[in-house]
């Protein structure tokens, strides 16, 4: 990469830096183990049934509680889901891309919506602090995307330069950075995204990213233009 000007890249977290389905599977495994210990059952069977419920768009927790007659209620299982320490690993293409950006002296940040503990647990598990010096989580910051304050915070931290935002959710990720004249990059759904966006054909252009990529490492091509 040939970097001529000060460039700053801000990333979404879920379904951008990693696949959120991996967090879901990690949580389901822990919940299945908790239930198995409670009723003396096979954790793997419970886990597999939870995944089937999820794929069928059923209420996973209610289904499992009803079938197995466990002592947990849905709120308790939801608490485990949100607050468990996940087993996550950053994929090689993510590592390679972030390393190239870092070695090019590009500043990087994370802007994500969500609960503080849940998002911090993900960030720690993925060891993202190796690459990111500034992280904004909506619960800690006090506002969510697309609030402009969440984006302009990085301009205050990193100063003048060309800003890029990499995300996946056309409902809220890109409308504000487009207005701020950032370069917006949408990582297309590889079929694993948990939350599906609205119909793209019905979206106003202001919601859409300037670039859409199918491979994470293609971020480098956009930034090097």
ROKE-187311 format. One record per residue (C-alpha): x, z negated, y. Coordinates in steps of 0.2 Angstrom, whole numbers, padded with zeros to 4 digits, always signed. Each point is the difference from the previous one (the first is absolute). Layout:
// residues N
XZY;...
//
This chain:
// residues 225
+0000+0000+0000;+0006+0004+0018;-0007-0013+0012;+0001+0006+0018;-0011-0012+0009;-0006-0018-0003;-0013+0001-0014;-0011-0015-0006;-0011+0001-0016;-0014-0012-0003;-0008-0001-0017;-0016-0005-0007;+0002-0011-0015;-0015+0002-0013;+0000+0017-0008;+0014+0006+0011;+0016-0010-0005;-0007-0004-0017;-0016+0003-0010;-0013-0014+0003;-0006+0003-0017;+0016-0009-0006;-0005-0015+0009;-0017+0000-0007;+0007+0001-0018;+0012-0014+0003;-0014-0011+0007;-0012+0005-0015;+0014-0005-0012;+0002-0017+0008;-0019-0003+0000;-0001+0006-0018;+0013-0013-0005;-0009-0014+0009;-0017+0005-0008;+0009+0001-0017;+0008-0017+0001;-0017-0007+0006;-0010+0007-0015;+0014+0002-0013;-0002+0019-0001;+0011+0015+0001;+0007+0004+0017;+0004+0018-0003;-0018+0004-0006;-0007-0009+0016;+0012+0010+0011;-0005+0017-0008;-0018-0004+0002;+0002-0004+0018;+0009+0017+0003;-0015+0009-0009;-0012-0010+0012;+0010+0006+0015;+0001+0018-0006;-0019-0001-0003;-0003-0007+0018;-0008-0016-0007;+0002-0017+0007;+0015-0005-0009;+0000-0019+0002;-0019-0002-0002;+0001+0010-0016;+0014-0010-0008;-0007-0016+0005;-0017+0004-0008;+0008+0007-0016;+0012-0014-0003;-0009-0014+0008;+0015-0006+0009;+0001-0016+0011;+0006+0010+0015;-0012+0008+0013;+0003+0016+0009;+0007-0008+0016;+0013-0009-0011;+0005+0016-0009;+0001+0009+0017;+0012-0014+0006;+0011+0003-0014;-0001+0019+0003;+0005-0002+0019;+0013-0013-0002;+0009+0003-0016;+0019+0004+0001;-0001+0019-0006;+0012+0009-0011;+0004+0015+0010;+0015+0012+0001;+0004+0013+0013;+0001+0017-0008;+0016+0010+0001;-0006+0013+0012;-0005-0014+0012;+0017-0008-0002;+0009+0016+0003;-0010+0005+0015;+0002-0017+0008;+0018+0000-0003;+0003+0017+0008;-0010-0006+0015;+0010-0016+0001;+0017+0009-0001;-0006+0012+0014;-0002-0016+0011;-0019+0003+0001;-0009-0016+0005;-0015-0004-0012;-0015-0011+0000;-0015-0004-0010;-0018+0000+0007;-0013-0006-0012;-0017-0007+0000;-0004-0015-0011;+0002-0019-0003;+0017-0007+0004;+0004-0008-0017;-0006+0015-0010;+0010+0012+0010;+0015-0011+0001;+0000-0002-0019;+0000+0019-0002;+0014+0002+0012;+0011-0013-0008;-0003+0007-0018;+0004+0018+0006;+0016-0007+0009;-0005+0009+0016;+0010-0011+0011;+0015+0010-0005;-0006+0014+0011;-0013-0007+0013;+0005-0011+0014;-0018+0000+0008;-0016-0003-0009;-0017-0002+0007;-0014-0007-0011;-0018+0001+0008;-0004-0018-0005;+0015-0007+0008;+0000+0012+0015;-0019-0003+0004;-0006+0018+0000;-0002+0014-0012;+0003+0019+0000;-0004+0010+0010;+0002-0013+0014;+0013+0008+0011;+0009-0017+0002;+0005+0001-0018;+0010+0016+0003;+0006-0003+0018;+0008-0016-0007;+0014+0010-0008;+0003+0010+0016;+0003-0017+0009;+0012-0005-0015;+0010+0016-0002;-0001+0008+0017;-0002+0018+0005;+0002+0013-0013;-0010+0012-0012;-0012-0010-0010;-0006+0005-0017;-0014-0008-0010;-0002+0002-0019;-0016-0005-0008;-0014+0006-0012;-0017-0005+0008;-0007+0013+0012;-0014-0012+0004;+0011-0011+0011;+0019+0003-0002;+0003+0015+0011;-0013+0001+0014;+0010-0013+0011;+0018+0007-0003;-0007+0017+0004;-0006-0006+0017;+0017-0008+0003;+0009+0017-0004;+0008-0007-0016;+0003+0012-0014;-0012-0004-0014;+0003+0003-0018;-0013-0002-0014;+0005-0003-0017;-0013+0009-0011;-0009-0010-0013;+0009+0003-0017;-0016-0005-0009;+0004-0018-0001;-0006-0006+0017;-0012-0014-0002;-0009+0003+0017;-0006+0018+0003;-0001+0007+0017;-0016+0008+0008;-0002+0018-0003;+0014+0009+0009;-0010+0015+0005;-0012-0011+0010;+0014-0009+0009;+0004+0004+0018;+0018+0006+0003;+0005-0015+0009;-0002-0010-0016;+0012+0012-0010;+0018-0001-0001;+0011+0013+0007;+0009+0003-0017;-0006-0003-0017;+0012-0002-0014;-0001-0002-0019;+0017-0007-0004;+0006-0016+0009;+0018+0007+0002;-0008+0015+0010;-0001-0013+0015;+0019+0005+0003;-0005+0018+0003;-0012-0005+0013;+0011-0012+0009;+0015+0013+0000;-0010+0013+0009;
//
